[in-house]
Amino acid sequence: MIDSPAKIAPRLAALRSFTKLSQDAFAETLGITQPAWSQFESGKRRITLDVAANVVRRHGVTLDWIYFGEASGMPIRLQVLAAA
C-alpha cells in the first residue's frame, strides 16, 4: 500500500532541501506551481504519478522511495535521503 501523504511529505521536503532549491525553483524544474509543490511537501495532497515520475527523471530518486520509503536502487549520493 502506498504511504500516506503525511509519510511521503518529509521525503519530498528532504529531497528539495538536498538540492538546495527553494520550493518555487524546485517546482519550476518539474513544470508545476509552487503552491502545488507546497501541498505535496506539506502532506496536504499525495504527489501525483506524473509529478513523481518527473521528480524521478530530474532528481535521481526512485518511485519506490517516493511512495514507499524504499531506498534500494537509489544512487549512493542520495542514500542520505533514506533516513528522512
Buried (B, 14 or more C-beta within 10 A) or exposed (E): EEBEBEBBBBBBBBBBEBEEBEBEEBBBBBEBEBEBBBBBBBBEBBBEEEBBBBBBEEBEBBBBBBBBBBBEEBEEEBEEBBEB
